[in-house]
Amino acid sequence: MASGDTLEEINRLMQEGIGVSPGRHAPGRGGNSHKKMQDEHIIPSGPLKGRRIEWPSRDGVENLQEIATEFMLKVFALEPSEYLITDESHLSDFREITEDDIREAARRRAAKEPAPRAKPWDPEAFRAKIREHYGEEIAAFESGNLLGIFRRIAERRGRRA
């Protein structure tokens, strides 16, 4: 998971419209030219200088924001300010992190030790939480795409997704 500063920066860039597809109106950008929007896609400095950024769409997730927020809290115990999901986000993008993991990471940083390898993704741990909160039908959704899961929840609740 990214640090709070990184998440805040990503959210700020997304709110400013950085990373929207060229030719698409960027929220809050008014009548900026196509060229200016293209230039804003380019990383200005650092090891990725000159590379273009294009954020995956968030339209589907935003249309189901209430379900997405509820799901992320119940399944991953994450508040909206603690994650960034797009229409392409997947269950496997997340790992279960315990308080012990956080303390160990802080200890390693203080001791200047390398970070350990990430724990392998355990789909059953998350599927058990999904099953508990949303039932077998949702937990059995094979693709693991979060937007697909949110759509199934909305359909089951009788909402159009």
N, C-alpha and C positions, 0 to 999 in steps of 0.2 A: 504494500500500500504506500502511496506517496505521502510525503510529509504534509502537514497542514499548510505550510507556506506554498508548496508546490500545488496543492489542490486549490488554494485561493488564487494563485496565478492562472491556473488552467481555467477556473470558473470565470475570472475576470476577462481572459482572452475570449472565451466563448460568449460572454455577455456583450463584448464589444464587437462580436461578429468575425473575429479572426478565425480563419479556417472554414468559413462557409464556401461552398462551391462558387467558382468564378461565375459572374452573371446573376447570381442570386442576391437578393437584397439582404444586406447585413443589418440586424436590428440596431437602431440608434445611429445609423451611419448616414441617414438622409440620402442625398443625391451624389454620393462619392462616385468617382469614375471607376470604370471596370479596371483600368490600369492600377489605380491606387489600391483597390481591393486585392489585386494579384500581388502587388508588392508587399502587402501586409501578410501574405502567406509565407514569406521568406524569412528564415531565421537570421537575425541580424549579426549575431556573434557566437563565439564558442565553437566547439568541435563540429557542430552541425551547420555552421555558417553557410548561408546560400541555399540550404535545402528548403523545400516547400512543405508546408503543413496543410493538411486538409482533414478536419475533424469528421468522423463518421456522423451521420444524421442522428439527431435526438428527437425528431418529430414524433415518432411512435411512443417513446418513453414519456415525452412531455404530455401527450394526449392521455396517458394512463398514469399521470404523476401520483395521484392519490394511492393507487394500488402499488406502484413502484416503491413509494416511500414506506408504506406499511410492510411490504415484502422484505425490503432491505433491513428494516428494523427487526422483524420477527425471525428471519432466517440468518442474517449475518450480524445482528446487533449493531448495525451502523446507522448513525444519524445522517440526514441529507448532506451536511457539511463534511462528512468523512469519506465520501466516495464520489466517483464520476462514472456514470454509466451512459452508454449510447445504445442505439438500436442494434448494434452488433455485439454488445456485451454478452458474456456467457458465464454460466455457473463456475466453470473452471478458471475464470479470471480472479477468483477469490479463494483464499486459503483460510482455514480456521487458525486464529491467533489467540493464544491464551495469555493470561497475565504473566505466567512464567516465561513465555517467549519474549514478552516486552522487557521484563527484567534482565533476561539473558542478553538481549540485544544491547541494552544500556551498559551492562557490564563489559561486553566485548568492545563497544565503542570506547569506553573509558580506558580499557587496557590496550586499545589500538590493535585488537585481534581481528582477523578477517571474519566476515559474517559467515555463518554456517549455510550449508545448502538449504534451499527452501524445502519444507516438508512436502512430500508428494500429495497431490490433490486427492482427497477422499470423497468421491461423489456420494457415497452412502451416508456420510455424516450430514451433508446438506439435504439430501433427499429425505432423511428421517425427520428433519426439522420441517421441511415442506409438507411431508405427509401429516405431521402433527397439526399444522396450522391450516392446511388447504386440502387435505385428503389425498387418497391414492391416485385419483385421476390426474391431478396436477403433478404429483411426485413422479409419475410414470412418463411424463413428457420427455421423450428421448433426446431431442436436440440439445437441450440445456441452454438455448438462447433465452435470455431474460425477457426480451420483448414478447417472444412466443408464449412464455409462461404467464406474463402479465395479461396477454390477450385471452388465454384460456381461463384465467381467474375472472376476468371481466365478463366473458361469455357465460360462465357458470353462474355469475351473479345477475345475469340477464341484461348486461350492458353491452352496447355495440362497441367493438374494439377497433 
